[in-house]
Amino acid sequence: MSEKFWLVVQYPLKSAKGSGRDQWLKDKVMEYLEISLADADLGTVDGFDMGKCISDPKKYALNIFCVVTEEERSIALIKRVLRESRLDYTRIKIAAMPYGIEEGTYTLKYASKKGVTDFSL
């Protein structure tokens, strides 16, 4: 199966640039996910952005983008790695979108907080 998906792991931030800890978190999450996705032969980390949310300029977020081949297995792996590594697992949202679609929309696949149903970059 050669179908690919974009996955984004999103953390809320208090400011556009984030704190020193947010920078550390970004580096660690990207490092751990790159290793874990490669070891499982599921995909790669494709980069990040940090700053204002497009949908609400008063909110800020760290988004870490991954390109994966199996959406469900990759989400389960990401959740497990972040939880076991204690990388602020209780603050994340994970969303997915088919790869290669211009101007597509991400669909929320997991939210650490109950009752959260919306997702936007």
Short mmCIF file of the C-alpha atoms (twelve columns), coordinates in Angstrom:
data_MODEL
# 
_entry.id   MODEL 
# 
loop_
_atom_site.group_PDB 
_atom_site.id 
_atom_site.type_symbol 
_atom_site.label_atom_id 
_atom_site.label_alt_id 
_atom_site.label_comp_id 
_atom_site.label_asym_id 
_atom_site.label_seq_id 
_atom_site.Cartn_x 
_atom_site.Cartn_y 
_atom_site.Cartn_z 
_atom_site.pdbx_PDB_model_num 
ATOM 1   C CA . MET A 1   0.000   0.000  0.000  1 
ATOM 2   C CA . SER A 2   1.675   3.185  -1.177 1 
ATOM 3   C CA . GLU A 3   -0.893  5.633  0.186  1 
ATOM 4   C CA . LYS A 4   0.637   8.339  2.358  1 
ATOM 5   C CA . PHE A 5   -0.766  10.708 4.949  1 
ATOM 6   C CA . TRP A 6   0.251   13.926 6.611  1 
ATOM 7   C CA . LEU A 7   0.093   13.708 10.385 1 
ATOM 8   C CA . VAL A 8   0.512   16.762 12.568 1 
ATOM 9   C CA . VAL A 9   1.175   16.684 16.302 1 
ATOM 10  C CA . GLN A 10  0.072   19.984 17.829 1 
ATOM 11  C CA . TYR A 11  0.988   21.486 21.200 1 
ATOM 12  C CA . PRO A 12  -0.605  24.701 22.487 1 
ATOM 13  C CA . LEU A 13  1.819   27.548 23.258 1 
ATOM 14  C CA . LYS A 14  1.508   30.687 25.367 1 
ATOM 15  C CA . SER A 15  3.429   32.919 22.926 1 
ATOM 16  C CA . ALA A 16  4.417   33.003 19.259 1 
ATOM 17  C CA . LYS A 17  8.050   32.016 19.860 1 
ATOM 18  C CA . GLY A 18  7.382   29.695 22.778 1 
ATOM 19  C CA . SER A 19  9.522   29.350 25.868 1 
ATOM 20  C CA . GLY A 20  12.914  27.715 26.218 1 
ATOM 21  C CA . ARG A 21  11.109  24.575 27.328 1 
ATOM 22  C CA . ASP A 22  8.899   24.704 24.216 1 
ATOM 23  C CA . GLN A 23  12.041  24.822 22.043 1 
ATOM 24  C CA . TRP A 24  13.462  21.859 23.958 1 
ATOM 25  C CA . LEU A 25  10.144  19.999 23.585 1 
ATOM 26  C CA . LYS A 26  10.125  20.605 19.815 1 
ATOM 27  C CA . ASP A 27  13.659  19.233 19.453 1 
ATOM 28  C CA . LYS A 28  12.982  16.158 21.613 1 
ATOM 29  C CA . VAL A 29  9.631   15.302 20.027 1 
ATOM 30  C CA . MET A 30  11.094  15.611 16.516 1 
ATOM 31  C CA . GLU A 31  14.100  13.469 17.478 1 
ATOM 32  C CA . TYR A 32  12.043  10.724 19.153 1 
ATOM 33  C CA . LEU A 33  9.417   10.603 16.402 1 
ATOM 34  C CA . GLU A 34  12.028  10.513 13.630 1 
ATOM 35  C CA . ILE A 35  13.724  7.501  15.244 1 
ATOM 36  C CA . SER A 36  10.468  5.705  16.128 1 
ATOM 37  C CA . LEU A 37  8.778   6.188  12.747 1 
ATOM 38  C CA . ALA A 38  11.934  5.106  10.880 1 
ATOM 39  C CA . ASP A 39  12.435  2.040  13.101 1 
ATOM 40  C CA . ALA A 40  8.824   0.973  12.485 1 
ATOM 41  C CA . ASP A 41  9.202   1.744  8.757  1 
ATOM 42  C CA . LEU A 42  6.135   3.991  8.934  1 
ATOM 43  C CA . GLY A 43  7.441   7.374  7.806  1 
ATOM 44  C CA . THR A 44  9.485   10.465 8.615  1 
ATOM 45  C CA . VAL A 45  9.274   13.818 10.365 1 
ATOM 46  C CA . ASP A 46  8.922   16.529 7.725  1 
ATOM 47  C CA . GLY A 47  9.429   19.675 9.800  1 
ATOM 48  C CA . PHE A 48  7.587   22.016 12.103 1 
ATOM 49  C CA . ASP A 49  6.102   25.445 12.497 1 
ATOM 50  C CA . MET A 50  5.658   27.493 15.611 1 
ATOM 51  C CA . GLY A 51  3.613   30.625 16.085 1 
ATOM 52  C CA . LYS A 52  0.131   32.030 15.613 1 
ATOM 53  C CA . CYS A 53  -2.698  29.731 14.663 1 
ATOM 54  C CA . ILE A 54  -4.159  30.460 11.250 1 
ATOM 55  C CA . SER A 55  -7.737  30.079 12.488 1 
ATOM 56  C CA . ASP A 56  -7.299  32.231 15.615 1 
ATOM 57  C CA . PRO A 57  -4.407  34.738 15.691 1 
ATOM 58  C CA . LYS A 58  -4.815  35.080 19.485 1 
ATOM 59  C CA . LYS A 59  -3.771  31.442 19.945 1 
ATOM 60  C CA . TYR A 60  -0.332  29.950 19.404 1 
ATOM 61  C CA . ALA A 61  0.796   26.429 18.605 1 
ATOM 62  C CA . LEU A 62  3.738   24.188 17.835 1 
ATOM 63  C CA . ASN A 63  2.973   21.889 14.893 1 
ATOM 64  C CA . ILE A 64  5.239   18.948 14.070 1 
ATOM 65  C CA . PHE A 65  4.555   17.449 10.642 1 
ATOM 66  C CA . CYS A 66  5.117   13.820 9.681  1 
ATOM 67  C CA . VAL A 67  4.610   11.915 6.422  1 
ATOM 68  C CA . VAL A 68  3.460   8.360  7.159  1 
ATOM 69  C CA . THR A 69  2.258   5.302  5.247  1 
ATOM 70  C CA . GLU A 70  -0.163  3.814  7.775  1 
ATOM 71  C CA . GLU A 71  -2.323  6.383  9.529  1 
ATOM 72  C CA . GLU A 72  -3.730  4.325  12.421 1 
ATOM 73  C CA . ARG A 73  -0.489  2.502  13.282 1 
ATOM 74  C CA . SER A 74  1.468   5.768  13.107 1 
ATOM 75  C CA . ILE A 75  -0.961  7.572  15.413 1 
ATOM 76  C CA . ALA A 76  -0.779  4.714  17.922 1 
ATOM 77  C CA . LEU A 77  3.033   4.762  17.757 1 
ATOM 78  C CA . ILE A 78  3.225   8.549  18.202 1 
ATOM 79  C CA . LYS A 79  0.880   8.446  21.201 1 
ATOM 80  C CA . ARG A 80  2.894   5.640  22.813 1 
ATOM 81  C CA . VAL A 81  6.275   7.318  22.216 1 
ATOM 82  C CA . LEU A 82  5.126   10.672 23.601 1 
ATOM 83  C CA . ARG A 83  3.484   9.055  26.632 1 
ATOM 84  C CA . GLU A 84  6.426   6.759  27.462 1 
ATOM 85  C CA . SER A 85  8.955   9.567  26.905 1 
ATOM 86  C CA . ARG A 86  6.927   11.996 29.033 1 
ATOM 87  C CA . LEU A 87  6.861   14.601 26.269 1 
ATOM 88  C CA . ASP A 88  3.741   16.513 27.362 1 
ATOM 89  C CA . TYR A 89  1.420   13.781 26.093 1 
ATOM 90  C CA . THR A 90  -1.509  15.330 27.998 1 
ATOM 91  C CA . ARG A 91  -1.462  18.496 25.853 1 
ATOM 92  C CA . ILE A 92  -1.419  17.096 22.309 1 
ATOM 93  C CA . LYS A 93  -3.770  16.952 19.377 1 
ATOM 94  C CA . ILE A 94  -3.059  14.722 16.396 1 
ATOM 95  C CA . ALA A 95  -4.675  15.322 13.021 1 
ATOM 96  C CA . ALA A 96  -4.336  13.682 9.603  1 
ATOM 97  C CA . MET A 97  -4.820  14.521 5.952  1 
ATOM 98  C CA . PRO A 98  -4.182  12.519 2.764  1 
ATOM 99  C CA . TYR A 99  -0.737  13.298 1.337  1 
ATOM 100 C CA . GLY A 100 -0.447  15.174 -1.945 1 
ATOM 101 C CA . ILE A 101 -3.680  17.154 -1.692 1 
ATOM 102 C CA . GLU A 102 -3.209  20.883 -2.171 1 
ATOM 103 C CA . GLU A 103 -5.201  23.022 0.251  1 
ATOM 104 C CA . GLY A 104 -6.574  19.980 2.059  1 
ATOM 105 C CA . THR A 105 -8.111  19.997 5.516  1 
ATOM 106 C CA . TYR A 106 -6.748  18.174 8.527  1 
ATOM 107 C CA . THR A 107 -9.134  15.907 10.425 1 
ATOM 108 C CA . LEU A 108 -8.706  15.559 14.181 1 
ATOM 109 C CA . LYS A 109 -7.776  11.966 15.049 1 
ATOM 110 C CA . TYR A 110 -6.816  12.322 18.707 1 
ATOM 111 C CA . ALA A 111 -7.133  14.992 21.391 1 
ATOM 112 C CA . SER A 112 -5.726  14.572 24.893 1 
ATOM 113 C CA . LYS A 113 -8.559  16.653 26.342 1 
ATOM 114 C CA . LYS A 114 -12.051 15.151 26.416 1 
ATOM 115 C CA . GLY A 115 -14.710 16.883 24.362 1 
ATOM 116 C CA . VAL A 116 -12.312 18.510 21.880 1 
ATOM 117 C CA . THR A 117 -13.639 18.013 18.366 1 
ATOM 118 C CA . ASP A 118 -12.080 20.795 16.303 1 
ATOM 119 C CA . PHE A 119 -8.629  21.113 14.787 1 
ATOM 120 C CA . SER A 120 -6.912  23.814 12.784 1 
ATOM 121 C CA . LEU A 121 -3.357  24.886 12.131 1 
# 
